[in-house]
Amino acid sequence: MRAALVGYSSSEEEEEGEAGRRGLLLPGPCSAGRTRLPAPAGLPGDPEPEEAVNDDSSRHGGRVRGFPHERGSWATHVYLPCKVQEEFLELLELLVSRARTYVSSLAAMEEFHLSLSQCVVLRYHWIDPFVRSLKERLASFHRFFCVADQVKVYTNQNKTRTFVGLEVSAGHFQLLELVSEVDRVLEEFDLPTFYKDPSFHISLAWCVGDLSGRLEGQCLQELQDIVDGFEDSALLLRVQWEQIRCKSGNKYFSFPLR
């Protein structure tokens, strides 16, 4: 199976990875014909994002940042947080152990999520109106289930990191509906929307560099066999989404589903 390029951010808060699409991915379009909101110069007391101190990649596992630090600009990401059971961690351990026989530097994720947006750059003074708009557009959505049981290999757009993830095989329509509303909010702020053909997935492990060639083929088949043969995997990989979150810099916002 060919690797998919995905728009993973290189900032520390986004290390778990984001959803992408099959083939080469380009940023989504910004809204056309709209005047960009003016950015006040030198806002008094405008706090810096938590990550805006040091760009030394050696401090965060060798990851390379996808965009430069700028005072008052906050890396922002909308996603579905995933709570996992103890059995899921057992499955994860089996998968990572097998994958490390092909790529020894592979590291397991510590937290899990499914992305509904790219990682975008939001000015500090836009955070509150951005969150209010998200809350309004997402208020009518109900809880729903997805099945994520297809092992797949991903790389970020600049191929500085590789990920192993579980792609969604059921629940795709509901996710597209959510993305549609999130995209509308992004367009209000002239920010890149999500991908046209997203590969919704939960990232399980990652490594620095483009090592997709080592993880595909035989390795990928072995990982899928582990998933298919794991006890109660059908139930274990059926995920219920209960809330949507937005992370902007060091701020978290939660939007419970009905």
C-alpha positions as CSV (number, residue, x, y, z in Angstrom):
1,M,0.0,0.0,0.0
2,R,1.5,3.4,-1.0
3,A,2.2,5.9,1.7
4,A,-0.1,8.8,2.1
5,L,1.2,12.3,2.6
6,V,-0.5,14.0,5.5
7,G,-0.4,17.5,7.0
8,Y,1.2,16.7,10.3
9,S,2.4,19.8,12.2
10,S,5.9,19.7,13.5
11,S,5.2,21.6,16.7
12,E,5.4,19.7,20.0
13,E,1.7,19.9,20.8
14,E,0.8,18.2,17.5
15,E,3.2,15.3,17.7
16,E,0.5,12.8,17.7
17,G,-0.2,13.5,14.1
18,E,-3.2,14.6,12.0
19,A,-5.5,13.2,9.4
20,G,-4.5,13.4,5.7
21,R,-5.5,12.1,2.4
22,R,-4.2,9.6,-0.1
23,G,-1.6,10.9,-2.5
24,L,0.0,14.4,-2.4
25,L,-1.8,16.8,-0.2
26,L,-2.0,20.5,-0.7
27,P,-3.4,23.0,1.9
28,G,-7.1,23.6,1.6
29,P,-8.3,26.9,-0.1
30,C,-8.8,30.1,1.9
31,S,-12.0,31.9,1.3
32,A,-12.0,33.9,-1.8
33,G,-12.7,37.6,-2.1
34,R,-12.6,38.3,1.6
35,T,-10.6,41.0,3.3
36,R,-8.4,39.5,5.9
37,L,-9.0,40.7,9.4
38,P,-6.4,43.3,10.4
39,A,-3.8,42.3,13.0
40,P,-3.2,45.0,15.6
41,A,0.5,45.8,15.9
42,G,2.1,45.4,19.3
43,L,-0.9,44.3,21.3
44,P,-0.2,45.2,24.9
45,G,0.1,42.1,27.0
46,D,-0.2,39.8,24.0
47,P,1.2,36.5,25.4
48,E,3.6,34.4,23.5
49,P,2.6,30.8,22.8
50,E,4.2,28.2,25.1
51,E,6.4,26.9,22.3
52,A,7.7,30.2,21.0
53,V,11.0,30.1,22.9
54,N,13.3,27.6,21.2
55,D,13.2,26.0,17.8
56,D,15.9,23.5,18.6
57,S,14.6,20.2,17.1
58,S,16.9,18.2,19.4
59,R,14.7,19.3,22.3
60,H,11.6,17.5,20.8
61,G,12.8,14.3,19.3
62,G,14.2,15.7,16.1
63,R,10.9,17.0,14.8
64,V,11.2,19.9,12.3
65,R,8.8,22.7,12.7
66,G,6.4,23.3,9.8
67,F,6.2,27.1,10.3
68,P,8.4,29.7,12.1
69,H,7.7,31.0,15.6
70,E,6.1,34.4,15.6
71,R,5.0,36.4,18.7
72,G,1.2,36.3,19.1
73,S,0.7,33.5,16.6
74,W,-0.7,30.2,18.1
75,A,-0.6,26.8,16.5
76,T,-4.3,25.7,16.5
77,H,-5.8,22.3,15.9
78,V,-9.4,20.9,16.0
79,Y,-9.7,17.2,16.8
80,L,-11.7,14.4,18.5
81,P,-9.9,13.1,21.6
82,C,-9.8,9.3,21.9
83,K,-10.1,7.5,25.2
84,V,-8.5,4.0,25.0
85,Q,-9.0,0.9,27.0
86,E,-6.3,-1.1,28.6
87,E,-6.7,-3.8,25.9
88,F,-6.0,-1.1,23.3
89,L,-2.6,-0.5,24.9
90,E,-1.9,-4.2,24.8
91,L,-2.6,-4.2,21.0
92,L,-0.5,-1.1,20.6
93,E,2.4,-2.8,22.3
94,L,2.2,-5.8,20.0
95,L,2.0,-3.5,16.9
96,V,4.9,-1.3,17.9
97,S,7.0,-4.3,18.9
98,R,6.5,-5.9,15.5
99,A,7.0,-2.6,13.6
100,R,10.3,-2.0,15.4
101,T,11.8,-5.1,13.8
102,Y,11.6,-3.0,10.6
103,V,12.1,0.5,12.0
104,S,13.8,0.5,15.4
105,S,13.3,4.2,16.1
106,L,9.5,3.9,16.1
107,A,7.9,5.4,19.2
108,A,4.4,4.7,20.5
109,M,2.0,7.6,20.9
110,E,1.0,8.5,24.5
111,E,-2.3,10.2,23.6
112,F,-4.6,9.5,20.7
113,H,-6.9,11.6,18.6
114,L,-8.6,12.0,15.2
115,S,-8.0,15.3,13.5
116,L,-10.8,17.5,12.0
117,S,-8.5,20.2,10.8
118,Q,-4.9,20.9,9.8
119,C,-2.7,22.6,12.3
120,V,-3.2,26.3,11.4
121,V,-1.7,29.5,12.8
122,L,-4.2,31.7,14.6
123,R,-3.5,35.2,16.0
124,Y,-4.0,35.5,19.7
125,H,-6.8,38.1,19.5
126,W,-8.7,35.8,17.1
127,I,-8.8,32.8,19.5
128,D,-12.0,33.8,21.4
129,P,-14.1,34.6,18.3
130,F,-12.7,31.4,16.6
131,V,-13.8,29.3,19.6
132,R,-17.2,31.0,19.7
133,S,-17.8,30.3,16.1
134,L,-16.8,26.6,16.5
135,K,-19.2,26.3,19.5
136,E,-22.1,27.6,17.5
137,R,-21.5,25.4,14.4
138,L,-20.9,22.2,16.4
139,A,-23.7,22.6,18.9
140,S,-26.2,20.4,17.0
141,F,-24.0,17.3,16.6
142,H,-24.7,14.1,18.4
143,R,-22.3,11.4,19.7
144,F,-21.5,8.7,17.2
145,F,-19.3,5.7,16.6
146,C,-16.4,5.0,14.2
147,V,-14.6,1.8,13.5
148,A,-10.8,2.3,13.0
149,D,-9.3,-1.0,12.1
150,Q,-7.2,-0.6,8.9
151,V,-3.5,-0.2,9.5
152,K,-1.9,2.4,7.3
153,V,1.4,4.3,6.9
154,Y,1.5,8.1,6.6
155,T,4.1,10.8,6.1
156,N,3.8,14.5,6.8
157,Q,3.9,16.9,3.8
158,N,7.6,17.7,4.0
159,K,8.4,14.0,4.8
160,T,10.2,14.7,8.0
161,R,8.1,12.2,10.0
162,T,6.4,8.9,9.4
163,F,3.4,7.5,11.2
164,V,1.6,4.2,11.7
165,G,-2.1,4.7,12.1
166,L,-5.5,3.0,12.2
167,E,-7.7,4.3,9.4
168,V,-11.5,4.7,9.8
169,S,-13.5,2.1,7.9
170,A,-16.9,3.1,9.3
171,G,-18.2,6.5,10.4
172,H,-16.6,8.4,7.5
173,F,-19.8,10.3,6.6
174,Q,-20.3,11.7,10.1
175,L,-16.7,12.8,10.2
176,L,-17.1,14.6,6.9
177,E,-20.1,16.5,8.3
178,L,-18.0,17.7,11.2
179,V,-15.2,18.7,9.0
180,S,-17.6,20.7,6.8
181,E,-18.6,22.8,9.8
182,V,-15.0,23.2,11.0
183,D,-14.0,24.3,7.5
184,R,-16.6,27.0,7.5
185,V,-15.1,28.4,10.7
186,L,-11.6,28.3,9.2
187,E,-12.9,30.1,6.1
188,E,-14.2,32.9,8.3
189,F,-10.6,33.6,9.4
190,D,-9.0,32.9,6.0
191,L,-7.3,29.8,7.3
192,P,-6.5,26.6,5.3
193,T,-9.4,24.2,5.3
194,F,-9.1,20.4,5.7
195,Y,-8.2,18.0,2.8
196,K,-10.6,17.2,0.0
197,D,-10.2,13.5,0.4
198,P,-9.2,13.0,4.1
199,S,-7.9,9.7,5.4
200,F,-9.4,9.8,8.9
201,H,-7.2,7.9,11.3
202,I,-5.8,7.5,14.8
203,S,-2.0,7.6,14.8
204,L,-0.4,4.9,16.9
205,A,3.4,5.5,16.5
206,W,5.8,7.8,14.8
207,C,9.5,8.2,13.8
208,V,11.7,10.9,12.4
209,G,12.2,10.9,8.6
210,D,10.5,9.3,5.7
211,L,10.7,5.6,6.5
212,S,7.4,4.6,4.9
213,G,9.2,2.3,2.5
214,R,10.4,0.1,5.4
215,L,7.0,0.0,7.0
216,E,4.8,-0.8,4.0
217,G,4.6,-4.1,2.2
218,Q,5.4,-7.1,4.4
219,C,5.5,-5.0,7.7
220,L,2.1,-3.5,7.0
221,Q,0.6,-6.9,6.2
222,E,2.0,-8.3,9.5
223,L,0.6,-5.4,11.5
224,Q,-2.9,-5.8,9.9
225,D,-2.8,-9.5,10.7
226,I,-2.1,-8.6,14.3
227,V,-5.1,-6.3,14.4
228,D,-7.4,-8.8,12.7
229,G,-6.3,-11.6,15.0
230,F,-6.4,-9.6,18.3
231,E,-9.1,-10.8,20.7
232,D,-12.3,-8.7,20.6
233,S,-10.6,-6.3,18.1
234,A,-14.0,-5.6,16.5
235,L,-15.4,-4.2,19.7
236,L,-12.1,-2.7,20.9
237,L,-11.6,-0.6,17.7
238,R,-15.2,0.7,17.7
239,V,-14.7,4.2,19.1
240,Q,-17.4,6.5,20.5
241,W,-16.8,10.2,20.1
242,E,-18.2,12.2,23.0
243,Q,-16.5,15.6,22.5
244,I,-14.6,17.8,20.1
245,R,-11.6,19.8,21.2
246,C,-9.6,22.7,20.0
247,K,-6.1,23.3,21.1
248,S,-4.6,26.7,20.5
249,G,-1.1,27.2,21.9
250,N,-1.4,26.2,25.6
251,K,-5.2,26.7,25.6
252,Y,-7.7,23.8,25.4
253,F,-11.4,24.2,24.5
254,S,-14.0,21.4,24.7
255,F,-17.3,21.1,22.8
256,P,-19.4,18.1,24.1
257,L,-21.5,16.2,21.6
258,R,-25.1,15.8,22.4
